[in-house]
Amino acid sequence: MRSALLEREGFAALVLRLRAEGVTNLDLLTAVEQTPRSTFVPPEYAASAYSSRSIPIECGQFMEGADLAVKLLGQLQVKPGHRVLEVGTGSGFITAVLARLAERVISLERYKTLIAGAQRRLETLALRNVILRQADGTNGLPGEGTFDRIFATAAYPSMPRFYAEQLVSGGMLLVPLMIDETRCIMVRLTKTGSRFEREDLFEVPFLPLQPKIAQQL
């Protein structure tokens, strides 16, 4: 009972902060509410599940603070019927929220341990429209058709133009780009015909992409 109360209080505080920043999409906020974030954080960080701080997870990775995670999902503008590719499963929290918004989600993660943990959590929530794959997502997912939305959480050193072939016309890519050795910015690219319209959004704390590595950790 106490944990359920903390979950509700944490979500309510998150919604107030998000509304102050202009995030009011009801479908998105409902999907977040239906995805108990404390399920995805290590037990020792349960009290910080809905905070804005980044939280360490296994394999030396981290999950975004709750505010940033929801803001990014808002920028992605996922609609019912969409097919979504996620590059970087991590804890599976964003994956789970995407699954509540889209028709189908394919999520790539190079760490076997993270894939296994995310799979358990998704099964607990009875989310069955997600495919998790242990894979190097450096080049996205060529050969699997096109996606309405692509969302990457590992920073690329330069514009990953190959994603143009993996997006439908009118599709959208959200990807971090390195702007110097330690900083990266989130960029939204919308495909119009064979061209991208680029919008630079805000700085994000993502780690640089490590290509050609699919680890067994």
Disulfide bonds with the S-S distance in Angstrom:
none
